[in-house]
Amino acid sequence: MPSLLTLPARPGPRARLRPPRRPWPARPPAKRVFDLVGAAVLLAVCAVPVMLAAALLYATRRTGVLVRDPALGLGGQPFRTWRLRTEDSGRAGELVDRCALDALPQLLNVLRGEMSLVGPRPEARASRPDRLLVRPGMTGLWQVSARSDLPWEEMALLDRHYVESHWLGMDLAILAQTPRAAYRQRHA
């Protein structure tokens, strides 16, 4: 068996070069496994409230319940994010907005690999290309910061800091702070 470091001297005209075979299958990164498991669990736990909220919205609007917004993902790959329509929905929209259920359909984007649980918020344009180095997230560093009235430049700096130094422990800390931050922003 040839060594992985040696190449044949000169392949024939019909020979194809193949990459060396790995003795084990490639594993997905820990962040992606965490995203898949977390999104599946959250979707299973939240499926009933989301479906109830969607039914209430549909009953009050008689129009589409889901809104699909354009966004750019990892490497600038275009996709559409999903969220529940809450504007002009009366008492049902207020309930969905107050409970922060409008973003729960984005768990489907996480399962599809277009988004992550934690990352910079998805944007439709690449105004800051450094954000395209990671998957956009449902929550992020600036969303859980102590102040919700941050200037745009400071939000951009927090996104950049996340892109440059993210790791699974940081994601877990951000996820742990998200419910409190969502509650604080909804009741401010």
Steps between C-alpha positions, in 0.01 A plus 500: 500500500652836403564756768262795528795733444616351170335559167533283192778617270282557197141382468387355171260687272195319640607498863314728740664652803300436813550655840638261759233303684446577863491204735191654670205706376517877537319627808293818499631777723373507858315828437297344217413194711396733784289705257324189367427353842400836650272592210335157499436511876375861492278425204354194674438696822372812326300337221172526690538870592614585147210316340257661746644844426483435127137389530412814699674720243326327212163534671546875542660575161379246245830553319838332502632426846867457410717777361810408301768769499811490277833457676863413429652202676842347535723610213231732362265213410147647458207344686170606654438521874162408642307680771140533612315805367407717799429844356131593478398181679311646797500305829665189345794695355554676831511165682747354248717812515491520881603134534771535229346216301530682167857374441436134588443394134867588446575171676419346161777715348736364768404141420558565129851634574427854380515650849646422839347542845766764577660741257457845347144589402420414137515790255368531146809690378871447560565839655762341727669207320669373818155381620490253209784297652256328740137389477250764612324420824167530674672677787839658536745693710348843452147371557592391852714802583402697807358788299243465224554858381850441365610721209533320166881525505521324837268223379732453200801477734329233711414302185862529385625386842271195476622414149865524604480316832194274512516157655247258645540632857422853381192368318379327816547821704307703242219242491480505880458880497247509214175437696583774751598743222183422302287556810682826577456631144132401480414669830718809475 
